[in-house]
């Protein structure tokens, strides 16, 4: 909302020493935040004066253009008193006219310096100015944007400064108005806040002597009083459609960010800015019969003033006459009754509309207008008559119109309910000393009618404050007037902490373990689309393709919440490799989402708390959102350097991450060969805990690496982190160390090539018994010595007892028991 400082001061008597900066500072304290203070004069330096055209000689040029060689009287502004010779290409002025003249040495907006220069065979010493050249946008005196500004006769003498005449020295304040303070979208509301800020006398522009309501005016009927509680209609006849908008009015419209159009339209816009009440005008000669307000029928159509044909909803409020719909109530008028350049009889509509309906209609039809902005936020319903009367006054004064005696007033403004508030509530909420008399004074200052009782006050909010509906709204009013800076800053005393939860401790342990393994944590966008799943090589019926679709996605290509962390991790890895990294190891923990079997969540009203059954239905509809852990390894796993060649990532690196995490969390995981996209079918390990599959690890499929731009042999891990942590014991015992020496035994077992090494290891571990301290696979051999379709697995077994030195018989027995168990379980034969 933009407002000229001088316009605000017309309604409030501010102290003489209050500057614009001080005014905006206090208004910001009250909630009307300052956006900017603009002054056009700041962009113009040097002499800008009134000149009178003495002579004007038209001179055709070879290029077909006709220029005017003028002499202009600028008084003593040029230091000589002699007329100024100026070349001008515009033609909307003539000898004797008063014009705005800029002299050499001045600088216009955009850094355009004015100097005496030779052009078209003359020495042109200055320029006769248009509105656009001065940065005005619109000429307040009606000459048009591209035409020379012609000043009214007698406005000033030649040589006088033109800054004040054009409003260039006016300070324009731009406010950021919160949606709940719709009253401040008017000079009436801003001035009221200024009066509140400085305890200054205030003149309400809506207070005026209104004409008698008898006899009745133009017939109006309201079929939906909830949607339109009040409708006021006034009529003027004999209006001169060619009458110009007065310069002061056009200037204020321009300063407020609106473009002057015609007197009839400009008057309605001016009153809207002045009082905050949107007004609409109809060409009375185009109306047919009684004006009626009703809800539209589904599918009815209307062509609005912007030339758009709109299909209406049964929720839309419309204005009709005998010919059909003539306007979208409170939002935009219809084309059939639009005022034009021939309109001489005008019906003025000043109606109050239901704010919720206005908001929904504006959003439904994608209409954003100054009137709609005010109606959808809530306007004072008690000033409809005053606003209509103000429009009539301006049309009769400046447009030569005659006001018809009839006044139509249908309906009454809706009553406001009183709010009960205890006297000490502001003090309790603010934590400051706010006496009861201060509370009452501030509530009266914002327009509340008060009924004082022993311990509480019944406050009826002012009609222009639809945002005040409960005691805490009143507390906010008291607080902003007292001053938020007066509210003490008191840090609450935190309760004694109970430390981290078990889940928090385990998640931190996971992060430290992966960081110790050389991984870096990242956070990626959790959104995917079909193209992502295609690049991962997932089948059409893969469960990961069953996603939760977002109502307002950030990207149409990725409209769904992800079911896997791998896409974001793979993209991050490819991005880092593409920027010069020789190798990456990234991990991420976060939720994924799977659709609920109960369908979409029901939508309940907000007027009361949902019942237990409704809450249960809401929670049942929530997607299943387990926390996953993902990791991607690509490029070099071990860096090359002076110490030797590096090593690239392999599938075993991904599996080792899982083993390392399991060991850290003291969870027994089972690994088995499997096939699962997006992993390589022969290099993918299935991760299970207590027989339940919780994830996979291994080498990514070559096609996946190619699709995402990763190097071949890149590896990945994804496991259900919640399931892994749930399997972790509540407490973990540290290892028991023995001071006795270790006994070493190595065994080489021949098994079928299809037998996983992990199964052989498990058999050896079970057979070796409690003396086994560790087991490690250190060699895999295939060749003629073991036969086709067979392989040799060499394991290093380490035995130790906690209470004695093991003998050779002890270790041999344990070794033989381990080999026997492997032979029985997987058919192993010792080499």
C-alpha positions in Angstrom: 0.0 0.0 0.0 1.4 3.3 -1.1 0.3 6.6 0.4 1.5 10.2 0.2 2.6 11.6 3.5 0.6 14.8 2.9 -2.6 12.7 2.2 -2.2 11.0 5.6 -1.8 14.3 7.3 -5.1 15.5 6.0 -6.9 13.2 8.4 -4.5 13.3 11.4 -2.9 16.4 13.1 0.6 15.2 13.6 3.0 17.3 15.7 5.0 19.7 13.6 8.3 18.0 14.5 7.3 14.6 13.3 9.3 13.7 10.2 8.3 11.1 7.6 11.0 8.9 9.0 9.7 9.2 12.5 6.2 8.5 11.3 7.1 5.4 9.5 9.2 4.2 12.4 6.2 4.4 14.8 3.9 2.8 12.3 6.3 -0.1 11.8 6.2 -0.5 15.6 2.4 -0.8 15.4 2.5 -3.4 12.7 2.5 -1.4 9.4 5.9 -2.3 8.2 7.8 0.2 6.1 8.8 -1.0 2.7 10.2 2.2 1.2 10.1 6.0 1.2 10.1 7.4 -2.3 10.5 11.0 -3.5 10.7 11.7 -7.2 12.7 14.9 -6.5 15.6 12.8 -5.3 16.1 11.6 -8.9 16.1 15.2 -10.4 18.7 17.8 -9.8 19.0 21.4 -11.1 16.4 23.9 -12.3 12.9 22.5 -13.1 10.6 25.5 -13.6 7.4 26.8 -15.1 7.7 28.3 -18.5 5.3 30.1 -20.8 5.6 29.4 -24.5 6.0 32.7 -26.3 6.5 31.5 -29.9 6.2 28.2 -31.7 7.5 27.7 -35.2 6.8 24.3 -37.0 9.8 23.2 -39.1 9.4 20.1 -41.3 12.6 18.0 -41.6 14.0 15.8 -44.4 13.1 12.7 -42.5 9.5 13.6 -42.5 9.5 14.7 -38.8 8.1 18.1 -37.8 9.8 19.8 -34.9 8.8 23.0 -33.0 11.3 25.8 -32.5 10.0 27.6 -29.4 10.9 30.5 -27.3 9.9 30.1 -23.7 9.7 32.7 -20.9 11.3 31.2 -17.7 11.5 34.4 -15.7 14.7 34.9 -13.9 15.4 31.1 -13.6 18.0 31.2 -16.3 19.9 34.2 -14.7 19.2 36.6 -17.6 15.5 37.0 -17.8 15.6 36.5 -21.5 13.4 33.9 -23.3 14.9 30.4 -23.7 15.2 28.9 -27.2 14.1 25.2 -27.1 13.6 22.5 -29.8 10.6 20.3 -29.0 9.1 17.3 -31.0 5.7 17.2 -29.3 2.7 19.0 -30.6 0.0 19.1 -27.8 0.8 22.6 -26.7 1.0 26.1 -28.3 1.9 29.7 -27.7 0.6 31.1 -24.4 0.6 27.7 -22.6 2.3 27.1 -19.3 4.7 24.2 -19.6 7.3 22.4 -17.4 10.8 23.4 -18.5 14.1 21.9 -17.4 17.2 24.2 -18.0 20.8 23.3 -18.8 22.7 21.9 -15.8 19.8 19.7 -14.6 19.8 15.9 -14.5 16.6 14.0 -15.0 15.7 10.4 -13.9 18.1 7.8 -15.3 21.1 10.2 -15.2 19.9 12.1 -18.3 21.9 15.3 -18.2 20.5 18.5 -19.8 22.8 20.8 -21.6 22.6 23.5 -24.4 23.3 21.7 -27.6 22.9 22.3 -31.3 20.1 20.2 -33.0 18.0 20.7 -36.1 19.9 23.9 -36.9 19.2 25.6 -33.5 20.9 25.9 -30.2 18.4 24.2 -27.9 19.0 25.4 -24.3 16.8 23.1 -22.2 13.8 20.9 -22.7 10.0 21.1 -22.4 9.1 18.1 -20.4 6.5 15.2 -20.6 5.4 13.2 -17.6 7.5 10.1 -18.6 10.7 12.2 -18.9 10.2 13.3 -15.2 9.5 9.8 -14.0 5.8 10.5 -13.2 4.3 7.7 -15.3 1.0 9.7 -15.6 0.5 13.4 -16.2 -1.5 14.7 -13.3 -3.0 17.4 -15.5 -4.2 15.0 -18.2 -1.9 15.6 -21.1 -1.0 11.9 -21.4 2.3 10.1 -20.8 3.9 11.0 -24.1 2.6 14.5 -24.3 4.0 17.7 -22.9 2.7 18.7 -19.5 0.4 21.7 -20.0 -0.3 23.4 -16.7 -3.6 25.1 -15.9 -3.6 28.9 -16.5 -2.9 30.9 -13.4 -1.3 28.0 -11.5 2.1 29.7 -11.3 4.2 32.4 -12.8 7.1 31.7 -15.3 10.3 30.9 -13.4 8.5 29.3 -10.4 9.7 25.9 -9.3 7.7 23.1 -10.8 8.6 20.5 -8.1 5.7 21.2 -5.8 3.2 21.7 -8.6 3.9 18.2 -9.9 4.1 16.6 -6.5 7.7 15.7 -7.2 8.7 16.8 -3.7 6.0 14.6 -2.2 7.3 11.8 0.0 5.5 8.5 -0.9 5.4 5.8 1.8 5.0 2.2 0.9 3.8 -0.1 3.6 3.8 -3.9 3.8 0.2 -4.7 5.0 -0.4 -8.0 6.7 -3.5 -9.9 5.6 -5.2 -9.5 9.0 -4.9 -5.7 8.8 -7.1 -5.0 5.8 -8.2 -1.7 7.3 -4.7 -0.3 6.6 -5.3 -0.7 2.9 -6.8 2.8 3.0 -5.8 6.3 4.0 -8.5 6.1 6.6 -6.9 3.2 8.3 -3.3 4.4 8.0 -4.2 7.8 9.4 -6.0 6.1 12.3 -2.8 4.2 13.1 -0.8 7.4 12.8 -3.2 9.1 15.3 -2.8 6.1 17.6 1.0 6.3 17.4 1.3 10.0 18.4 -2.0 10.3 20.4 -3.0 13.0 17.8 -6.5 14.3 16.8 -8.0 12.2 14.0 -10.7 13.1 11.5 -12.5 10.0 10.1 -13.2 10.7 6.4 -16.1 8.2 6.6 -18.0 10.4 9.0 -20.3 12.6 6.9 -23.8 13.9 6.8 -25.8 11.4 4.7 -28.9 12.2 2.7 -32.3 10.8 3.7 -33.1 7.3 2.6 -36.5 8.3 1.3 -37.6 8.1 -1.4 -36.2 4.7 -2.3 -33.7 4.6 -5.1 -33.0 2.0 -7.8 -34.6 -1.4 -6.9 -32.2 -3.9 -5.4 -33.0 -7.4 -3.9 -30.6 -9.7 -2.0 -31.3 -13.5 -2.2 -28.2 -14.4 -0.2 -27.9 -12.0 2.8 -25.0 -14.0 4.3 -22.9 -13.5 1.1 -24.0 -9.8 0.8 -25.3 -8.4 4.0 -25.5 -4.8 2.8 -26.1 -3.3 -0.6 -26.3 0.5 -1.1 -27.1 2.0 -4.5 -27.0 5.7 -5.6 -27.8 7.2 -9.0 -26.3 10.3 -10.7 -27.5 11.7 -14.0 -26.2 14.2 -16.4 -22.6 13.1 -16.0 -20.1 14.5 -18.5 -18.0 11.5 -19.6 -15.5 13.8 -21.2 -14.8 15.7 -17.9 -11.1 15.4 -17.0 -9.9 13.9 -13.7 -8.7 16.8 -11.6 -4.9 17.0 -11.4 -4.7 16.5 -7.6 -6.8 13.3 -7.8 -4.8 11.9 -10.7 -1.6 12.8 -8.9 -2.7 10.9 -5.8 -3.8 7.9 -7.8 -0.4 7.8 -9.5 1.4 8.2 -6.2 -0.6 5.2 -4.8 0.4 3.0 -7.7 -2.8 3.3 -9.8 -3.2 4.6 -13.4 -5.8 7.3 -14.0 -8.3 6.1 -16.6 -11.4 8.4 -16.7 -13.2 10.5 -14.2 -15.9 8.0 -13.3 -13.4 5.2 -12.8 -10.8 7.4 -11.1 -13.4 8.6 -8.5 -14.3 5.0 -7.5 -10.6 4.1 -7.2 -9.9 7.3 -5.2 -12.7 6.6 -2.7 -11.5 3.0 -2.4 -8.0 4.3 -1.5 -9.5 6.9 0.8 -12.0 4.8 2.8 -11.0 1.2 2.0 -14.4 0.4 0.5 -14.4 -0.9 -3.0 -17.0 0.7 -5.3 -18.4 -0.4 -8.6 -20.2 1.7 -11.2 -22.8 0.6 -13.8 -23.9 2.4 -16.9 -27.5 2.9 -15.9 -28.8 3.0 -19.5 -27.5 -0.6 -19.9 -29.3 -2.0 -16.8 -32.6 -3.8 -17.3 -34.9 -4.1 -14.3 -34.1 -4.9 -10.7 -30.6 -5.5 -9.5 -30.4 -8.8 -7.6 -27.6 -10.6 -5.6 -27.6 -14.4 -5.6 -25.3 -17.4 -5.9 -24.6 -18.5 -9.4 -25.9 -21.7 -10.8 -23.2 -24.3 -11.7 -22.0 -23.7 -15.2 -23.4 -20.2 -15.8 -21.2 -17.9 -17.8 -20.1 -14.3 -17.5 -17.7 -12.1 -19.6 -15.9 -9.9 -17.1 -14.4 -6.4 -17.7 -11.1 -8.0 -18.7 -12.8 -9.6 -21.7 -12.5 -13.1 -20.2 -15.4 -15.6 -20.5 -15.7 -17.3 -17.1 -17.6 -20.4 -16.2 -19.1 -19.9 -12.8 -19.4 -22.1 -9.7 -22.4 -22.4 -7.4 -20.3 -20.8 -4.7 -19.8 -17.6 -6.7 -21.8 -14.5 -5.6 -23.2 -12.7 -8.7 -25.1 -9.5 -9.5 -27.9 -9.8 -12.0 -30.6 -7.8 -13.7 -33.4 -8.9 -16.0 -30.9 -9.6 -18.7 -28.8 -12.0 -16.7 -25.6 -11.9 -14.8 -23.9 -8.5 -14.9 -21.1 -8.9 -12.4 -19.0 -11.2 -10.2 -20.0 -9.7 -6.9 -17.1 -8.0 -5.1 -14.5 -9.2 -7.5 -15.1 -7.8 -11.0 -17.9 -6.3 -13.0 -19.4 -7.6 -16.3 -18.8 -6.3 -19.8 -22.4 -5.7 -20.6 -23.0 -2.9 -18.1 -19.5 -1.4 -18.3 -19.2 2.4 -18.1 -17.9 3.9 -21.4 -17.0 7.1 -23.0 -20.7 7.8 -23.6 -22.0 7.0 -20.1 -24.1 9.9 -18.7 -26.2 8.0 -16.1 -24.3 6.0 -13.4 -25.6 3.5 -10.8 -23.1 3.4 -7.9 -22.8 0.1 -6.0 -21.4 0.1 -2.5 -21.9 -3.4 -1.1 -20.4 -5.5 1.7 -19.4 -9.0 0.7 -18.5 -12.1 2.6 -14.7 -12.2 2.8 -14.5 -16.0 2.5 -16.6 -16.1 -0.6 -14.5 -13.3 -2.1 -11.3 -15.2 -1.4 -12.5 -18.4 -2.9 -14.0 -16.8 -6.0 -10.8 -14.8 -6.6 -8.6 -18.0 -6.4 -11.1 -20.1 -8.4 -11.1 -17.6 -11.3 -7.5 -16.4 -10.8 -8.6 -12.8 -10.5 -6.4 -10.5 -8.5 -7.6 -6.9 -8.2 -7.3 -4.0 -5.7 -11.0 -4.4 -4.9 -10.8 -8.1 -4.5 -7.7 -7.7 -2.2 -9.8 -5.6 0.2 -13.0 -7.6 0.0 -11.4 -10.9 0.7 -9.6 -9.6 3.8 -12.7 -7.9 5.3 -14.0 -4.3 4.9 -15.9 -2.1 7.3 -19.6 -3.0 6.6 -20.9 0.2 8.2 -19.5 2.7 5.7 -21.2 1.5 2.5 -23.5 4.6 2.5 -20.7 7.0 3.3 -18.6 5.6 0.5 -21.4 5.9 -2.0 -22.2 9.4 -0.9 -18.5 10.4 -1.3 -18.5 9.0 -4.9 -21.7 11.0 -5.6 -20.1 14.1 -4.2 -17.0 13.8 -6.5 -19.0 13.0 -9.6 -21.3 15.9 -9.1 -18.4 18.3 -8.3 -16.1 17.4 -11.1 -18.3 15.7 -13.6 -21.2 18.0 -13.7 -23.6 15.3 -12.6 -26.8 15.6 -10.6 -27.5 13.3 -7.7 -30.9 11.7 -7.8 -32.7 12.0 -4.4 -33.4 8.3 -4.0 -31.0 6.1 -1.8 -31.3 2.3 -1.8 -30.1 0.6 1.3 -30.8 -3.1 1.5 -29.7 -5.1 4.6 -27.9 -4.2 7.8 -24.3 -4.6 8.8 -23.6 -7.9 10.7 -23.3 -7.4 14.4 -20.0 -8.1 16.2 -19.9 -10.4 19.2 -18.4 -9.1 22.4 -15.1 -10.7 23.6 -14.7 -11.4 27.3 -11.2 -10.8 28.6 -9.8 -10.6 32.1 -8.1 -7.3 33.0 -4.8 -9.0 33.8 -4.5 -11.2 30.7 -2.3 -8.8 28.7 0.1 -8.6 31.7 0.2 -12.4 32.0 0.9 -12.9 28.3 3.4 -10.1 28.0 5.2 -10.7 31.2 5.1 -7.0 31.9 3.3 -4.6 34.2 0.2 -3.5 32.3 -2.4 -1.9 34.6 -6.1 -2.4 33.9 -6.6 1.3 33.0 -3.9 1.1 30.4 -5.5 -2.0 28.9 -8.9 -0.3 28.7 -7.5 2.9 27.2 -5.7 1.0 24.5 -8.7 -1.1 23.6 -10.8 2.0 23.3 -8.1 3.6 21.2 -8.5 0.8 18.6 -12.2 1.3 18.4 -13.6 -1.3 20.9 -16.8 -0.6 22.7 -16.3 -1.7 26.4 -18.5 -2.9 29.1 -16.5 -3.0 32.3 -17.3 -5.6 35.0 -15.5 -6.6 38.2 -12.8 -8.9 36.9 -13.4 -8.9 33.1 -14.2 -6.5 30.3 -16.6 -7.2 27.5 -15.0 -5.7 24.4 -17.0 -5.4 21.1 -14.4 -4.9 18.3 -14.8 -2.0 15.8 -16.5 -2.9 12.6 -13.3 -2.3 10.6 -11.4 -4.9 12.6 -12.7 -8.3 11.5 -9.4 -9.8 12.7 -10.3 -9.4 16.4 -12.2 -12.5 17.5 -10.7 -13.8 20.8 -9.1 -12.5 24.0 -5.6 -13.0 22.7 -6.3 -10.8 19.6 -7.1 -8.1 22.1 -3.9 -8.9 24.0 -1.9 -8.4 20.8 -3.6 -4.9 20.3 -2.5 -3.9 23.8 1.0 -5.3 23.3 1.6 -3.4 20.0 0.5 -0.1 21.5 2.5 -0.6 24.7 5.4 -1.5 22.4 6.9 -4.9 21.8 10.2 -3.4 23.0 8.6 -3.0 26.4 8.0 -6.8 26.7 10.9 -8.2 28.8 13.1 -10.8 27.3 13.1 -13.7 29.7 14.7 -17.0 28.8 12.7 -19.9 30.2 14.4 -22.2 32.7 15.0 -25.5 30.9 14.1 -28.6 32.7 16.8 -31.0 33.8 17.8 -33.0 30.7 17.6 -36.8 30.6 20.3 -37.2 28.0 19.9 -38.8 24.5 17.3 -41.4 23.8 18.4 -44.9 22.9 17.5 -44.2 19.2 19.5 -41.0 19.2 22.5 -42.7 20.7 22.4 -45.5 18.1 21.9 -43.1 15.2 24.9 -41.1 16.3 26.9 -44.3 16.6 25.9 -45.1 13.0 27.1 -41.7 11.8 30.4 -41.9 13.6 31.0 -45.4 12.3 30.4 -44.4 8.6 32.5 -41.2 9.1 35.3 -43.4 10.4 35.0 -45.6 7.3 35.7 -42.5 5.2 32.1 -41.6 4.3 30.7 -38.1 4.1 27.1 -37.4 5.1 24.8 -35.6 2.6 21.2 -34.4 2.5 19.4 -34.7 -0.9 16.0 -33.9 -2.2 13.6 -36.8 -1.5 11.6 -36.5 -4.7 11.5 -38.9 -7.6 9.6 -39.5 -10.9 9.1 -42.3 -13.3 12.3 -41.4 -15.2 14.3 -42.0 -12.0 12.9 -45.4 -11.5 13.5 -46.2 -15.2 17.2 -45.2 -14.8 17.4 -47.5 -11.7 16.2 -50.4 -13.9 13.1 -51.2 -11.7 10.4 -53.4 -13.2 7.0 -51.9 -13.7 5.5 -53.9 -10.8 8.4 -53.2 -8.4 7.1 -52.2 -5.0 9.5 -49.1 -5.0 7.4 -47.6 -7.8 4.3 -47.4 -5.4 4.9 -43.8 -4.3 3.1 -41.0 -2.4 2.3 -38.3 -4.9 2.7 -34.7 -3.7 -0.2 -32.2 -4.1 2.2 -29.3 -4.9 5.4 -30.8 -6.2 8.5 -28.7 -6.7 9.0 -30.2 -10.1 6.5 -31.9 -12.5 9.2 -34.3 -13.5 9.7 -35.5 -9.8 6.2 -35.3 -8.2 6.5 -38.1 -5.7 8.1 -38.7 -2.3 10.9 -41.2 -2.7 10.8 -44.8 -1.7 14.6 -45.2 -1.8 17.5 -42.9 -0.9 19.7 -44.1 -3.7 18.7 -41.6 -6.5 19.7 -38.6 -4.5 23.0 -40.2 -3.4 23.9 -41.4 -6.9 23.2 -37.9 -8.3 25.4 -36.3 -5.6 28.2 -38.8 -6.3 28.1 -38.2 -10.0 28.1 -34.4 -9.4 31.2 -34.6 -7.2 33.0 -36.9 -9.6 32.1 -34.6 -12.5 33.8 -31.7 -10.6 37.1 -33.4 -10.2 36.9 -35.7 -7.2 38.8 -38.9 -7.7 36.6 -40.9 -5.5 33.5 -40.4 -3.3 31.9 -42.2 -0.4 28.6 -40.6 0.6 25.9 -41.7 3.0 22.5 -40.3 4.0 19.9 -41.2 6.6 16.3 -40.1 6.2 12.7 -41.2 5.8 11.2 -42.8 2.7 7.4 -43.1 2.2 5.2 -45.9 1.1 1.4 -45.3 0.5 -1.1 -46.3 3.1 -3.6 -49.0 2.3 -6.3 -46.8 3.8 -6.3 -44.3 0.9 -6.1 -40.5 1.1 -6.5 -38.8 4.5 -10.0 -37.4 5.2 -10.3 -33.6 5.5 -12.1 -32.3 8.6 -13.2 -28.8 9.5 -11.1 -26.5 11.7 -13.8 -25.3 14.0 -13.2 -28.0 16.6 -10.7 -30.6 17.7 -11.0 -33.9 15.7 -12.6 -36.7 17.7 -10.6 -39.8 18.7 -12.1 -41.7 15.8 -11.2 -38.9 13.3 -7.7 -38.8 14.6 -7.4 -42.5 14.2 -8.5 -42.3 10.6 -6.0 -39.5 10.0 -3.1 -41.5 11.4 -4.2 -44.6 9.6 -4.0 -42.7 6.3 -0.5 -41.5 6.9 2.1 -43.1 4.6 4.5 -45.6 6.2 7.7 -43.6 6.6 10.6 -45.8 7.8 14.1 -44.3 8.2 16.6 -45.8 5.8 20.4 -45.6 5.5 21.9 -45.3 2.1 25.5 -45.1 0.9 27.2 -44.8 -2.5 30.9 -45.5 -3.2 32.4 -44.6 -6.6 35.8 -44.0 -8.1 38.9 -44.6 -6.0 38.4 -46.3 -2.6 42.0 -46.1 -1.7 43.9 -43.1 -3.1 47.0 -43.4 -5.3 50.1 -41.5 -4.4 53.8 -41.7 -3.7 53.1 -44.8 -1.7 51.8 -46.7 -4.7 48.8 -47.3 -6.9 45.3 -46.8 -5.5 42.4 -49.2 -5.5 39.0 -48.6 -7.1 35.7 -49.3 -5.4 34.5 -52.9 -5.4 31.3 -54.7 -4.3 33.1 -55.9 -1.2 33.5 -52.3 0.0 29.7 -51.9 0.2 29.3 -55.2 2.0 32.1 -54.3 4.5 30.2 -51.1 5.4 27.3 -53.3 6.5 29.6 -55.6 8.4 31.2 -52.7 10.1 27.8 -51.2 11.1 26.6 -54.5 12.4 29.7 -55.1 14.5 29.4 -51.6 16.0 25.8 -52.1 16.9 26.4 -55.7 18.0 23.8 -57.0 15.6 24.2 -60.4 13.9 23.4 -59.9 10.2 23.1 -62.6 7.6 24.5 -62.0 4.0 23.3 -64.0 1.0 23.7 -63.7 -2.7 20.6 -62.4 -4.5 19.4 -60.4 -7.5 17.8 -57.0 -6.9 17.7 -53.9 -9.1 19.6 -51.5 -9.2 22.4 -53.9 -8.2 24.5 -56.1 -10.4 22.8 -59.5 -10.4 26.0 -61.4 -9.6 27.4 -59.0 -7.1 24.5 -58.2 -4.8 24.3 -59.2 -1.1 20.9 -59.5 0.7 21.1 -58.2 4.3 18.9 -60.0 6.8 18.5 -59.9 10.6 16.8 -62.8 12.3 15.6 -64.1 8.9 14.0 -60.7 7.9 15.4 -58.9 4.9 16.4 -55.3 5.8 18.4 -54.2 2.8 20.9 -54.9 0.1 24.6 -54.0 -0.6 26.9 -54.6 -3.6 27.9 -53.3 -7.0 25.5 -51.2 -9.0 24.3 -52.5 -12.4 26.5 -51.2 -15.3 23.4 -49.8 -17.0 22.5 -47.8 -13.8 26.1 -46.4 -13.6 25.8 -45.4 -17.3 22.4 -43.8 -16.8 23.6 -41.6 -13.9 27.1 -40.9 -15.1 28.9 -43.0 -12.5 32.1 -45.0 -13.2 31.8 -48.7 -13.6 32.0 -50.9 -10.5 30.4 -48.2 -8.3 28.8 -49.7 -5.2 25.8 -48.9 -3.0 24.1 -49.9 0.2 20.5 -49.3 1.3 19.1 -50.8 4.5 16.1 -50.2 6.7 17.8 -48.2 9.5 14.8 -48.6 11.9 14.9 -52.4 11.6 18.7 -52.5 12.1 18.5 -50.3 15.2 15.6 -52.3 16.6 17.7 -55.4 16.5 20.6 -53.7 18.4 20.8 -54.8 22.1 20.0 -52.2 24.7 23.4 -52.6 26.2 26.6 -53.8 24.6 29.3 -55.6 26.5 32.8 -54.8 25.7 35.2 -57.6 24.5 36.8 -59.7 27.2 40.6 -59.6 26.7 42.7 -62.5 27.6 46.4 -62.2 28.6 47.1 -65.7 27.2 48.7 -66.3 23.8 46.7 -66.8 20.6 46.8 -70.1 18.7 46.7 -69.9 14.9 45.2 -72.5 12.6 44.6 -72.2 8.8 42.3 -74.4 6.9 41.5 -74.6 3.1 38.2 -76.1 2.2 37.0 -77.1 -1.3 33.3 -76.5 -1.9 31.0 -76.1 -5.0 31.5 -72.8 -6.8 27.9 -71.8 -6.0 28.3 -72.1 -2.2 28.7 -68.6 -0.7 31.8 -68.1 1.5 29.6 -66.6 4.2 27.8 -70.0 4.7 31.2 -71.8 5.0 32.3 -69.2 7.5 29.2 -69.6 9.5 29.6 -73.4 9.6 33.2 -73.1 10.7 32.3 -70.6 13.4 29.6 -72.8 14.8 31.8 -75.9 14.8 34.8 -74.3 16.4 33.0 -73.5 19.6 33.8 -70.9 22.3 37.6 -71.0 21.9 37.4 -69.4 18.4 38.3 -65.7 18.7 38.2 -64.7 15.1 37.9 -66.1 11.6 39.0 -64.5 8.3 38.8 -65.5 4.7 42.2 -64.7 3.2 42.2 -66.6 -0.1 39.9 -67.9 -2.8 41.3 -70.3 -5.5 39.8 -71.8 -8.6 41.7 -74.0 -11.0 42.7 -77.5 -12.2 43.8 -78.6 -8.7 40.3 -78.3 -7.2 38.4 -79.3 -10.3 35.8 -77.7 -12.5 32.9 -76.1 -10.8 34.7 -76.1 -7.4 36.6 -73.5 -5.4 39.0 -73.5 -2.5 38.4 -71.1 0.4 41.3 -70.5 2.8 40.4 -69.3 6.3 42.6 -68.0 9.1 41.3 -69.3 12.5 42.5 -67.7 15.8 41.9 -69.5 19.1 42.4 -68.2 22.6 41.2 -69.2 26.1 40.5 -66.7 28.8 42.1 -68.8 31.6 45.0 -70.8 30.1 47.4 -71.3 27.3 45.9 -73.6 24.7 47.6 -76.8 23.9 48.1 -78.3 20.4 45.4 -80.8 21.2 42.9 -78.0 22.2 43.4 -76.1 18.9 43.5 -79.3 16.8 40.2 -80.5 18.3 38.6 -77.1 17.7 39.9 -76.9 14.2 38.7 -80.5 13.3 35.3 -79.8 14.8 35.0 -76.7 12.7 36.0 -78.6 9.5 33.5 -81.4 10.4 30.7 -78.9 10.8 31.6 -77.3 7.4 31.6 -80.8 5.7 28.3 -81.7 7.2 26.5 -78.4 6.4 27.9 -77.3 3.0 29.8 -80.5 1.8 33.2 -79.0 2.3 36.4 -81.1 1.8 39.6 -80.1 3.4 42.6 -79.8 1.0 
